[in-house]
Structures are given as structure tokens and as C-alpha cells.
Amino acid sequence: MKQVGLVGWRGMVGSVLLERMLEENDFQGIAPHFYSTSSVGAIGPTINGITYQLKDANDIQALAEMDIIITCQGGDYTKAIYPALKESGWQGYWIDAASALRMDKDSCIILDPVNRTQIDKAINDGLKLFVGGNCSITLSLIGLAGLIKADLIEWMSLMTYQSASGAGAKQVRELITQSAYVSQHLSAEELTSKSPILPLVKKVSTLIGGSEIPTDALGAPLMGSIIPWIDSDLGDGNSREEWKGEVETNKILGLQPGTIPVNGLCVRVGVIRCHSAAITMKLKREVSEQEFASLVQDAHPWVNYVPNNKEDSVSKLTPAAISGSLKVGIGRYKKMSLNNEPIYSVFTVGDQLLWGAAEPLRRMLNILLGRA
């Protein structure tokens, strides 16, 4: 029976991972061990009637007893622990949600509905490091898997609309707190339809732009606004989040760097959960909406094609409709009038805490266990 260690299981991604593993009965046939960086010795979760005591997530010797380690603890933890664990002689598998080791030459970015061939090759080649990809990229690739398998994409420009939960739990709380802050300063009379709208708009705009609204976690107001920059500044006009688009897409697909050019803008929006992307892509030939729908839906079971009309788009292609679902929505497919070239636009939306984070980790565990 494989010894499987879980680190960071109480955070946002870790909590979703634990929930999904319980739903899919992933704890059957393994011996789980739960680790903590702050509550060593405390009572952990109860799984199948067994209550687990928390082990020390910084104890290299204790970690080295595991055959497989799954971590959602974050990049700083990975940078500190993984090299020390390898130096100790550990030969187990490391499955990581953090970005720290994604571009390591000995890592494989995991997204099995899209790159199962690359994953199987990595295992056969003796790789032991498997890392979840950037949430916006993975969701877009899940949606476009059919076109990728048909080798139809020449280049892509992604304009992402990323939720607060993609940044972390503190940011989610702050977005909600910002909303509460504005609400606290409005009277019931101001919110009635009979009151003049312009004074209300001015008051809310002043509240959002004022110095009292909390912004410690997000760095700027997000309630009633957007933040047109995510991650660090690379100094060339790109954010690190935007840089990930091309390098991770090509690595996931097992292609040479730059084979499929990918760029765009990454924007934080006032959504609690789910990332969306407006994608412009040049295809290698004309693809009708009917063919596009068939390619998309035949690729794997976790995509839902939404016909390009107002009613379906408004009701089925939104974070409100997709949140909590394993289905990635894709729609608004149409040809663009650009010199009659095969350039198309499409819109995707998916739950970044599922396919963008937790789901590839639990599926990788099952691949290693021979259950998928």
C-alpha cells in the first residue's frame, strides 16, 4: 500500500483537493499522512472513520517515508523542502500545485485530458516531479483540447479575466470586505429605484476610490473595478502571468518553446470563483462552428460547448453558471473579419479551483497508482 503525504490540505486549493478525493473515493487503497507547517501534533481530518494526527511538514525524515507527496503549500515551501528531500536520497513522486518547479527541466506539467501522452512518457522516462499548470492556461487548453489534438492552432492571444480566488483566500475575503464596506455607507433610500442615480454613482465611485476601502491583500480596489496586472513585472511590458501563457502551453503539449506563440493580457476581476478568457486564435484552416463544436466535445468529457447566441451565452457561459462544476464552458465561437484569414474568437470559463488547480493533482495520483 502506497504511503501518500498531503501538505497544504487546509488552504483553498488543498481544501478543494481533499473534497474531491473524498468524493471520488481516492483514499481507498492508500495510506494517507497529513502534514502541517504550523499545527504539528494537532488532530487532522477524519477519513473513512480514521482520525489522523498532523505530522511535521518541515521534517525531511518524516517526509522521506512517503512514496508520493502531494503539496498545495505554495512555492516558498517547495523551494525550501523539495531540494532538501531530494538531497536526502528520497526517490518518491512529488506532485505540486505551486509554480516554483513548473519550468524545471525534470518536471512534467500535468493536464491529462490534454497531455496524457506526455505524462506517460515522463513516467516511463523516470521523472518523479509532476506539477499543476497555470490555472488560466489549463482551463483554456481543456476547452480547446480538440483543436490541439487536431493540430489546428497556429497562434493564440488570451485576454484573461481572473477571479479573486485565483490570488488566494486573503484576496477573496478582501473583495467581500470591500463590497461590505461600500454597502455599509449606503442607505436603503439611496438604493431604491426612485432615487436619482447620478448621486448614487458618484458616492459609490468616491467610496471605491477612497483611502478607507481595504486594499492590503489585493493592492487596489477590486469591487466595482478591475486590476489590469497579475503577478510580477518582467520589465518588458509583460507580467509573469502573461509570460506563463506561451512557455507553459508549449511545455504541456510537449512542443519546442515558441512553437505555438501565445500572449495577451491578464486581468483580475471582481469575481469570487472561476476564470474566464477571451481568446483570439489563428487556425491552420477554416473551421465551421459545427466542426468546432464536434472537435471540442469529442475531445474529452469535461467540456461543454455553448452555441454562439445571446440566450445560451448569458445563461451557460458565466462564472455563476460554471462555479463548482468540472465542465469548462466554451462558446462565442465566430470568425473575425481580418483579411479573410482563418482567425477566430472564442470564450472560455472554468472553475480554476478544480481543473485549474486541484483536479490535475488527484488525477496524477491515480495515474501513478495505476487507477486512471
Buried (B, 14 or more C-beta within 10 A) or exposed (E): EBBBBBBBBBBBBBBBBBBBBEEBEBBEEBEBBBBBBEBBEEEBBEBEEEEBEBBBBBEBEBBBEBBBBBBBBBBEBBEEBBEBBBEEEBEBBBBBBBBBBBBEEEBBBBBBBBBBEBBEEBBEEEBBBBBBBBBBBBBBBBBBBBBBBBEBBBBBBBBBBBBBBBBBBEBBEBBEBBBEBBEEBEEEEBEEEEEEEEEBEEBBEEBBEEEEBBBEBBEBBBBBBBBEBBBEEEEEEBBBBBBBBBBBBBBBBBEEEEEBBBEBBBBBBBBEBBBBBBBBBBBEEEBEBEBBBBBBBEBBEBBBBBBBEEEBBEEBBBBEBBBEBBBBBBBBBEBBEEEEEBBBBBBBBBBBBBBBBBBBBBBBBBBBBEEE
